[in-house]
Amino acid sequence: MNYKPIIVVAGEPNSIFLEIYFKSIRKKINSPLILIASYKLLILHMKKFNFKKKIKIIDIKKIKKYSLNNNSINLINIDYNQKKPFEKISKKSNKYIEKSFLVALDLIKNKFTNKLINGPISKKTFLNKKKLGITEYLSDKFFVKNNAMLIYNQKLAVCPITTHVPLKLVSKKINKKMIVNKIKLIYSFYKRHLKLNPKIGVLGLNPHCETVSTFDEDKEIISPAVNFLKKKNYNISGPFSSDTIFLKQNRSKFDVIIGMYHDQVLSPLKTLYEYDAINITLGLPFIRISPDHGPNEHMLGKNKSNPLSLIRAISFLDKN
């Protein structure tokens, strides 16, 4: 079998990513991994964590001529000047992260591969309130309007209709078309990559799907979206109250639970599965996955970070 390479953008230099990368690549991986990161920073982290492996510098202009495997770290070097393994997260790394993404996306646009993993970034410094998250950042690079953030675990996945939106704005952002389009993306993804017609449960916005206000989002927006998809033969039901949907006997009925806002579905999923989940962006012309955690500043250099989410990300792309 000819395995397509997996491009790995290291992301924020002052994060736990290289630590968990070292832990993750100890396992057998069929697809060649190509890391996009700073050579100097990589060396600093290898010394810090006492990790030994050969580094193979890849000339991006000749990348298609290489015979790639995982006997060494295949590295596309992006220059970055940092003298210590870790510094305080700041805007200093913005150009480095941007260039790393642009190199990766250029490889994808040139059909070298269709698989991308990115390490965590600081939304506050890198996105600087210009984008809600990397989901939207990458979507804009490919002029994609309809996207979805799927937090995937084999037993259960969740998707928030709105992503990193302040809670006070959620009711203004959601609409029937948005809900329908995101669920269509999820359905297509499951059928294509997992060979499954997913069972989907949709949550209401208000407690117990009831409101005392003049406009009822559950009745006027969410129910019509669910009913529309039911008529199209989607295996979907709802809206359900979010306070009971994640009880064992309820969540076991679904492959995916759709929420209206970020913490409505991510908080319970992370409570259930902790690091055993991955963040998949749907709607892009390639598969983009990131570990389901941030830079984790308070764990820098401690060598105690859990690599399971990155292992799951690599394994998913290795099989697809």
C-alpha positions in Angstrom: 0.0 0.0 0.0 1.3 3.5 -0.9 0.8 5.7 2.1 0.6 9.4 1.6 2.8 11.6 3.8 1.4 13.3 6.8 2.4 17.0 7.1 2.9 18.1 10.7 3.1 21.8 11.6 4.6 22.1 15.0 2.8 25.4 15.7 3.5 27.5 18.8 7.2 27.0 19.7 6.5 27.4 23.4 4.1 24.5 23.8 4.1 20.9 24.8 3.9 19.8 21.2 7.4 18.6 20.5 7.4 16.7 23.7 4.3 14.8 22.8 5.6 14.4 19.2 8.7 12.6 20.5 6.4 10.3 22.5 4.1 9.7 19.6 6.6 8.7 17.0 7.9 5.8 19.1 5.0 3.8 17.8 4.9 2.2 14.3 3.5 4.6 11.7 3.2 3.6 8.0 2.7 7.0 6.5 5.9 9.1 6.3 5.7 12.0 8.7 7.1 15.4 7.6 7.6 17.9 10.4 7.6 21.6 9.7 9.5 23.3 12.5 12.7 25.1 13.5 15.8 22.9 13.3 17.4 24.9 16.2 14.3 24.5 18.3 14.0 20.8 17.5 17.6 20.3 18.7 16.9 22.2 21.9 13.9 20.1 22.7 15.6 16.8 21.8 18.3 17.7 24.3 15.8 18.9 26.9 13.8 15.6 26.7 16.8 13.4 26.1 15.3 12.2 22.8 17.6 10.7 20.2 16.8 10.3 16.5 18.4 11.2 13.2 17.1 14.4 11.5 16.7 14.4 7.8 16.5 18.0 6.4 14.1 18.1 3.4 14.6 20.5 0.6 11.1 21.5 -0.2 12.0 22.1 -3.9 13.1 18.5 -4.3 10.5 16.9 -1.9 8.9 14.6 -4.5 12.3 13.0 -5.2 12.8 11.8 -1.6 12.2 8.2 -0.6 10.6 8.9 2.8 10.2 6.7 5.8 10.1 7.2 9.6 13.6 6.0 10.4 14.5 9.6 10.9 12.7 12.9 11.6 11.9 14.3 8.2 12.2 18.0 8.8 11.3 21.1 6.7 13.2 23.8 8.5 11.6 27.1 9.2 14.1 29.5 10.8 13.3 30.7 14.3 15.7 32.3 16.7 15.2 31.1 20.3 18.1 30.4 22.6 16.2 28.4 25.2 13.8 25.5 24.8 11.0 27.6 26.2 10.1 31.3 26.4 7.0 33.1 27.3 4.3 32.9 24.5 4.2 36.2 22.6 3.7 37.6 19.1 7.4 36.9 18.4 6.5 33.5 16.9 3.6 34.8 14.7 5.7 35.0 11.4 7.3 31.6 12.2 3.9 29.9 12.6 2.4 31.7 9.6 5.3 30.6 7.4 5.0 27.0 8.7 1.3 26.9 7.7 1.9 28.5 4.3 4.6 25.9 3.5 2.2 23.1 4.5 -0.7 24.5 2.6 1.5 24.9 -0.5 2.3 21.2 -0.4 -1.3 20.4 -0.1 -2.3 22.7 -3.0 0.3 21.1 -5.1 -1.2 17.6 -4.5 1.8 16.3 -2.6 -0.6 15.1 0.1 -4.0 15.7 1.6 -3.1 15.0 5.3 -2.3 17.8 7.8 -1.8 17.8 11.6 -1.0 21.0 13.4 0.2 21.5 16.9 -1.5 24.0 19.2 -1.3 27.8 18.7 -2.1 30.6 21.0 -5.4 32.2 19.7 -4.7 35.3 21.7 -1.3 36.0 20.1 -1.3 34.3 16.7 -4.9 34.9 15.6 -5.1 38.2 17.6 -9.0 38.2 17.5 -8.9 38.3 13.6 -10.2 34.7 13.4 -12.2 32.5 15.8 -9.8 29.6 15.5 -7.6 27.6 13.2 -10.7 26.0 11.7 -11.7 29.4 10.4 -8.1 30.4 9.6 -7.5 27.4 7.3 -11.0 27.7 5.8 -10.3 31.3 4.7 -7.0 30.1 3.1 -9.1 27.8 0.8 -12.1 30.1 0.5 -14.3 27.6 2.3 -17.4 29.1 3.8 -19.1 26.0 5.2 -16.9 24.2 7.8 -17.4 22.3 11.0 -15.3 21.5 14.0 -15.7 17.8 14.9 -14.2 16.6 18.1 -13.9 12.9 17.4 -13.7 9.9 19.6 -14.5 6.4 18.2 -17.3 5.9 20.7 -18.8 9.4 20.5 -18.0 12.7 18.6 -19.4 16.2 19.2 -19.7 19.3 17.0 -20.5 22.8 18.2 -22.5 24.8 15.6 -20.7 27.9 16.8 -17.0 27.6 17.7 -15.1 30.2 19.8 -18.0 32.6 20.0 -18.8 34.5 23.2 -21.9 33.0 24.9 -23.9 36.2 24.6 -23.6 36.1 20.8 -24.6 32.4 20.2 -28.3 33.0 19.9 -27.6 35.7 17.3 -25.3 33.4 15.3 -27.2 30.2 14.9 -29.7 29.7 12.1 -31.4 26.8 10.3 -29.1 26.9 7.2 -25.9 26.8 9.4 -27.2 23.8 11.3 -28.2 21.9 8.2 -25.0 22.6 6.4 -22.7 21.5 9.2 -24.7 18.3 9.8 -24.4 17.5 6.1 -20.6 17.8 6.3 -20.6 15.5 9.3 -22.8 13.0 7.6 -20.6 13.0 4.4 -17.4 12.7 6.5 -18.7 9.6 8.4 -19.9 7.9 5.2 -16.6 8.6 3.3 -14.0 7.9 5.9 -15.8 5.7 8.4 -18.2 3.9 6.1 -21.0 4.7 8.5 -24.4 6.4 8.4 -24.1 8.2 11.7 -26.8 8.5 14.3 -27.0 12.2 15.2 -28.5 13.9 18.2 -29.1 17.6 18.3 -29.2 19.7 21.4 -31.4 22.6 22.1 -30.0 26.0 23.1 -32.1 26.7 26.2 -32.3 24.8 29.4 -34.7 21.9 28.9 -35.3 23.3 25.4 -37.6 25.9 27.0 -37.5 29.7 27.2 -39.4 32.5 28.8 -38.2 35.0 26.2 -40.3 36.1 23.2 -38.3 34.2 20.6 -37.8 30.4 21.1 -34.6 29.3 19.2 -35.4 25.6 19.9 -38.8 25.9 18.3 -38.1 28.4 15.5 -34.5 27.4 14.4 -33.4 24.0 15.7 -36.5 21.9 15.4 -37.1 23.0 11.7 -33.5 22.1 10.9 -33.8 18.7 12.4 -37.2 18.1 10.7 -35.8 19.2 7.3 -32.9 16.6 7.6 -35.3 13.9 8.8 -37.3 14.3 5.6 -34.0 13.9 3.7 -33.6 10.5 5.4 -30.8 11.6 7.8 -30.7 9.5 11.0 -31.2 12.5 13.2 -33.3 13.4 16.2 -33.8 16.3 18.7 -33.6 18.9 20.0 -32.7 17.3 23.3 -31.9 18.9 26.7 -28.2 19.1 27.2 -28.3 18.3 30.9 -29.2 14.7 30.3 -28.0 13.8 26.8 -24.5 12.7 28.0 -25.9 10.2 30.5 -24.6 6.8 29.6 -28.0 5.4 28.5 -28.6 8.5 26.3 -25.3 9.1 24.7 -25.0 5.4 23.7 -27.8 6.0 21.2 -25.6 8.4 19.1 -22.4 8.5 17.1 -22.4 12.4 17.1 -24.0 14.9 19.4 -24.5 18.4 17.9 -24.5 21.4 20.3 -25.1 25.1 19.7 -22.0 26.4 21.4 -18.5 25.3 22.3 -18.7 24.3 26.0 -22.1 22.7 25.7 -20.5 19.7 24.0 -16.8 19.9 24.5 -16.9 20.1 28.3 -18.8 16.8 28.7 -16.8 15.0 26.0 -13.5 16.0 27.6 -14.8 14.9 31.0 -15.7 11.5 29.5 -12.6 10.9 27.3 -10.0 13.4 28.4 -7.1 13.2 25.9 -8.7 10.5 23.8 -10.2 12.8 21.2 -9.0 14.7 18.1 -10.1 17.9 16.5 -11.0 17.4 12.8 -11.9 20.3 10.5 -14.6 19.3 8.0 -15.2 21.1 4.7 -11.6 21.6 3.7 -10.3 19.9 0.5 -8.0 17.8 2.7 -8.1 16.2 6.2 -6.9 18.5 8.9 -6.5 17.2 12.5 -5.1 18.7 15.6 -4.6 17.3 19.1 -7.5 18.4 21.3 -5.6 20.6 23.6 -3.7 23.9 23.6 -0.1 24.9 24.2 -0.5 24.0 27.9 2.1 26.5 29.3 2.0 25.2 32.9 3.3 21.8 31.7 6.3 23.1 29.6 9.5 21.1 30.1 8.0 18.8 32.7 7.9 15.7 30.4 4.6 14.7 31.9 2.2 15.6 29.0 -0.1 13.0 27.7 0.5 12.2 24.0 -2.7 10.2 23.4 -4.5 12.8 21.4 -1.6 13.2 19.0 -1.2 9.5 18.8 -4.9 9.2 17.8 -4.5 12.0 15.2 -1.6 10.3 13.5 -3.3 6.9 13.7 -6.5 8.3 12.1 -4.6 9.8 9.2 -2.4 6.7 8.9 -5.5 4.6 8.2 -7.2 7.1 5.8 
